[in-house]
Amino acid sequence: MNKKYTAAVIGGGAAGMAAAIACSEKLGKGSTVIIEKQARIGRKLLATGNGRCNIGNNRLSEANYHGDKKIISSVLSYYTLNKEKRFLADLGLILRADNEGRLYPYSNRASTVLDCFRYRLSQNGVIELCDFNTVSIKKENDFFRISSGGDTVFAKYVIISTGSPSSPSLGSDESGYRLLESLGLKKNTLFPSLSPVICKEKTKSLKGVRAKGKASVVADEKIISSRIGEIQFTENGLSGICIFDLSRQVNEYLKKGVISGSIYSNVKISIDLMPEYNESDLIGYLRKCRSFFAQRDSVEFLSAIFDKKLSAYVCSYSGIDNKKCRSITENEIKIIAWLVKNLEFTPEKISGYNNSQVCAGGYDSGIVFPETLMCRKIRNLFICGELLDVDGDCGGYNLHFAIGSGLLAAKSVK
C-alpha cells in the first residue's frame, strides 16, 4: 500500500469520525482516509452512556470543563449547543433530553449514533483503513508519511484523534501520545478522571450502599467544589456520578499537590447525607428518633433515614456503640447531626485507567493554536479529542468536546 490522500485522520473515535466527515464534505470522495488500529471504528462510542450514548447536554457551559481554558473556549465557541444539534440532525439523529439536560439519541441506543456516523462517512466516500496500527509519522516535503510497519499512507493534512489510555478494555492506550512525542511534542502529565475514589477509611461494610446527598472537595478547610447526586459506596471508597465529577480535582491534588493552580496541603471529600436539612432542624429530628426508637440498639438510630449499613457506619463513627437509643446523650445527638452533614473521607488514590471514563492532561495551547488546533511547530498537523489537555464533567460534555474539536481541526483542511 502506498496511497496518497489529501487528509488522513488517525483514530476512529467520535472526534476522528467527525473530523473525517467534515474533511470529506470539503474535499470530495476518496480524498480522506480514517485510520484505525482496531478491526472497526467507533468501538468506544458504543460504550458511552452505558450503551445509550450521552452525546451532549442542554446545560453546556465552559464551567463544566477543566484544563486549558483557551482551547476550551475556542472549541465551545465554534461548536455551540445549537451547532451540535444541527450537525447531528444533518446525520439523521433526533435527540431527547432527560431531567438533567443530558442529550441522548431518540432510540436510546449508542449503536444508532455510530450507524449514522458510519453511513455519512460511507456516503462521503471516506476510506476506512482498519487494523492499521500507526507506529510512525514523518513529514516529507508537503506530505506526511504514516506507517504501520508494513503499510504506508501519505497525506497532506493529518488529524490525530487517537484518544487516551482510559478504558483500555475498549482498545484505548497511549499510542497517540507516543506518536506525538516522537515528533518532539511534550504533553502535560496524564491522570485518570471521572473515576471512583479510593479512600483511607475502611468502607467495606458499606459496599453496595447508595445514598443521595451532596459531596464536596474540601481543601485546607475550604470548599473547592460540590456536587449533588447519588453517592455509591464501594469496598474501598466512593463512586457515583457526583464523585466522578469531583475525582478530577482530587487526582490533580494527589498527582501535583494543586487544584486549578492553587497549592493545598490537605484534601478531604465531605458528604452531606441530608442537604435539605440544616443542622439545627436535624438535631430536633434526632431527638424525636431517640424517643421513637428508645428500645432499639444505637447502631440502628438512623435506620429510619438511611440504609441500615449506612446507619450503623455513622453511629459507630460517632462512638455510640453498645447502648440503647434511649441512652444517647444531647452531646452525642449533636455529634451525629454534624457527621450526617459532614461525613469526611480521605482520598488515597484514584481508581486507575481501567475504571476511568476520561483522561486529564495532554497537549495544551502551548503546543496547538487554540483557534485551529493545528500544531504550532508542525504545519498541517492537528490534534483533537482526548489528546488535548481538556476534560469535562459527566453528562455528555466530553463527547460534545470530542466532536467539536474534530470539526474545528477539520475547518483548516482545504
N, C-alpha and C positions, 0 to 999 in steps of 0.2 A: 504493500500500500504506500502510495506516495502522492496523495491528493492535496490540491490547494483549494482553500476556501477563503472567502472574504472575512468571515467571523467564525471563531471557534469558542464554544462555551464549555469549560471544563467543570463538570459537576452537574448531575441531572436532578437536583432537588428543586424546591419551589423557586428559589432565586434564579437558578440556571434555566429552568423551563421558561420563566417569564422573560428573561434576557433573550433567549433564543427566539421566542415568539416575536418580540419587538424588533430584533435584528432582521429576521426573515421578512417581516412586513415591509421593511425599508429596502432591503437588498434583493428580494426576489427569491424564487425557488432555486434550491441547490446551492445557495450562497453560504448557508450557515450549517455548521455541524455541532451537535451536542455530544460531548464525550463523557462517558460514564464507566467507571471501573466494574460496577455490578452488572448482573445479567439484564436488568431493565432499569429505566429511570423512575424516579418518584416513589421509591420504596418507603422512605421515611415519612413522606406526606400521608401515606395510608394509616400511619400510627398516630397522627396528631389528633388531639381532642378525643382520646380513647376511641379512635376509629371513626369519629364524627367530623373531624376537620374543622376546628375552631379557627376560621380563616381571617378574622378581624374583630373589631369592636366598635360599637357606636359611640363609645366614650373615649375615642382616640385622643391622646394628648402626649406632648413631649415629656410630661411628668411621669409617664409610665415606662420611660426608658432610662438606661444607665450607660455610662461610658463616655465616648467622645461626643460632646454636645454639638459641635459643628457638623458632624456627619448626621447626627440625629435630626437636627433642624433642616438640613439640606434635603434629606430623603423624605421627611414628613411634609415639607413644603411642596415637594414635587409630587409625591404620591399621597394626596389627601384622601379623606374618607370618601368623598364624592367620586374621586377618580378611581378609587378601588372598586366601588360599586359599578361604575361604568365599564371598567376593564373586565370584571368578572361577568357582568351581564353580556358583554360582547362575546364571551366564550360560551354563553348559553346558560350560565349559572344564575339561579334565583336564590337569594339569601333570606334567612329568617333569624331574628334576634331573640335571645332569652331575656329574662328579667334583669340580668346583669349587663346587658348590652352586647354580650358575646354573639358574634355572627357565625352561622353555620349554613352549609348548603341546605336547600329546602328538603332534600332527600334524607338529610341527617347521616349521610354516608361519605366518608373520605374518598371512596372509590369513584364517586360521581365527579368530584373535583379533578382527580387525576385523569379520568376519561376525557373530560373537557379540555384539559391542557394538552393531552397527547393527540387528541383529534385535531386541535388547531395547529400543532407542530406538523402533523402529517399533511394537513390541508395547505400549509405554507411551504411544504417541500423541504422541511428541516431534516437533515440526515442524522439519524440516531446511531451513534457508534458506541455500542455497549461492550462489556468485557474488555475494555481498553484501559489498562492501568497506567496512567501517565507517570513516568519516572523522571522525565527531564523536559525542560522547556528552555530554548535558547533563541536569542534574537539574531537573525541572519539577514542583514540589509533591511529590507522593508517587511520581511516576514518572520514569523516565529516558527521554529521547528519544535513540534510536540511529539515526543517519542514514548513508546510503551516498552521499549527494549527490542521488540521485533518489528513493530509497525511505526510509521511516521506520518504525521499530518502537518501541513503548512497552513498558516492563516495570517492575514494582515492585522487583524484585531483579535485579541484574546481576552475573554472574561473568565476569571477564576471564581468559582462558586461552590467549592468542594465541601463546605460545612466544617463542623468542629468535631472534636472527639466525643461529644455527648451521645449517649445511646449507641455504643459500639455494636450491640446485638443487631442493629439495623444497618450495619456496614459503615458506620461513621469512624473516622480516625483523624490523624493529624497530617495526612498526606499533602493537603493543600498548603499548610504552613511550611512543610519541608520543601515543597516546590519553590515557594516564595523566598524562603531563607537561602536556597541555593542561588537565587538571583541577588543576594545581598540585602534583602529586606528584613529588618528586625521587627518582631512583634512585641507587644506588651505581654506581661505574664498572663497565662491562661489559668482559669479555675472554673470548676463546675458551678452552675447557678440553677435556680428553680429545682431544688433538691431537698430531701429530708435533712434534718439537722441532728447530729449525734451529740448527746449531752452527757455531762459528768454524772448527773443524778441518776439513780437507779430507777428505771421506769418499766422494768419487765412486768411488774404486776398490773400495769396499765395497758399492756399490749392489746390493741383492738378497740380501745375506747375512743369514741368520737364525741366531741363537745363543741357547741357553737360559742364563740367568745371573741375577745379582742386580744391579739398578740402584738407585742411591741418590742422593738430593739431598743434597749436602754444602754447607753454608753456613758460611763463615768457619771451615773445617776441622772443622765439627761435622755429623754425620749427622742430618738432619732426619727423613727417612723413606726406606723401602726397599721394593722390590717384587721378587719372584722370578717369572720367566716368560720368554717368548720376546721377545728384543730383535731388532728389524729395523733394518738399516742402510739409509739412503737416500743419494741422491747429495749431500745437503746436511745430513745429520744422523741423527736417531734416531726410530724409531717402534716399534710393538708395544704390546700391552695394558699391560705394566708401565710403559712410558714414558708412555703416555696418562695413567695414574693419577698420575704424578709431574708431568705438564705443568701441572697446576693451580697447584702451589706455585711452579714455575719461572716461570710467567707472572705470578703475583702479585708475585714479586720484580722481574721485568722492568718491570712496569707501575707498581708502587708502592714498590719498594725494601724491602718487608717480606714475611715469611711468617708467617701466623697471628698478626699483630700485632707481631712482633719485627723490628727493623731489622737488615739484614745488608749488608755491603759487597762480598761476593764469593760467587757461587754456581756450583757445578760439578755435573755428573752423573758419578758414578763407577760404573763397571761392573766387577763381579767375574765374570769369564768361567768360573770354576771354583769356585763357592761351596761345593762338597762337600769341597774340599781346603784345608788350611791352607798357609801359605806355605812352611813347613819341609818338608812332605811333597812339595810341588810342586817344590821345589829338588832333592830326591832323584830325582824322576821325570825332571826335565830333564837331570840328569847322565847318566842312562841313555840319554836321547834323543841326547845328544852322541856316545855310543858307537854306538848303533844306526844313526844317520844320518851317520856320520863323513864320508862322501864327498859328501853332498848339499850344495846351496847353503844358506847360512844362512837365507835367507828362507823355506825350507821346514822350518825347525827344529820348528815347531809343527803341521805339516800332518797328523800322526797324531792330533791332538786337535781341530783346528778346520778349517773350510773354508780352502782354500789362500789365498783372498783375505785372510781374517782373519789367518792365519798370517803372510803377507807384511807386512800392516799393522803388527802388533805387533812383529815382528822389525825392520822398518825404523824404527819409532818408537824402538826401543831402541838403534839405532845399530850394528847388527851386519851391515850390508850388505857385499856383495862379499868374502865369505870362505866357507870351508867350515865345516860344523858342528863338525868336529874342532878347529877353531881358536877356538871360543867359550870365553872365559875364565870362571873361577869368578865373578868380579865381574859379568860380563855375564849369566851364568845367574841371579844374584840380582836383577839389574835386570829381566830378562824375567819372572821369577816375580812380582816386585812389580807389573809392568804388567798381567800376566794377572789379578791380584787387584784392581788399582786403575787401570783404563784410564779416563782422565778426558776429558771433553768440556765445552766452554764454551758454554752456551746463548746464542744471539744474539737469537733471537725464536721465537715460537710460530707454526706454520703457521696461517693465518687461519681465518675462519669457514667457508670453503669445505670445509676438511678437519677441522673440529672436530665432535665429537658433541654437545656441550652448551655452554652459555654460563655463565660465572661472573659474579657481581654481580647487581644488580637491586634489588628492593624488600625492605627488612628490617622488623624488628619495630618500628621507629620509625614505619613507615607503616601496617602492619596489626597487628591484635590477633593474637598467635600462637595463641590458643585457638580462634579462629573464621576467621581470615584476612580479616575484614572491615576495610575501610579505616577508620582512626581518624578521619579528617576528613569522610568522606562515608558516611553511614549507608546500609546495604543494598547497598554496592558491595564486591565481594570480588575478591581477586587470588590466583591459584593457578598451579601448574605452574612452568615455567622463568622466568616473570616475577619470581619470588621470588629472593632472594639465597641460594639453596641449590643446590649441585651435588654430585653423587655420583661415586664411582669407577665404573669399568667393571664390568659384571656384573649388570645388571638393577636397580641401585639407583636410577637416575634415573627409570625407568619406574614403579617402585614409588612413589617420591615423587610423581610427577605424578598418578597415580591417587588416591593417598591425600590429596593436597592438594585435588583436585577434590571428593572425598567430604566432606572436612572443611568446605570452603566451603559445600557444599550443606546441611550439617547445620542451619544457622541460617535457611535459607529456609523460610517457612511460610505 
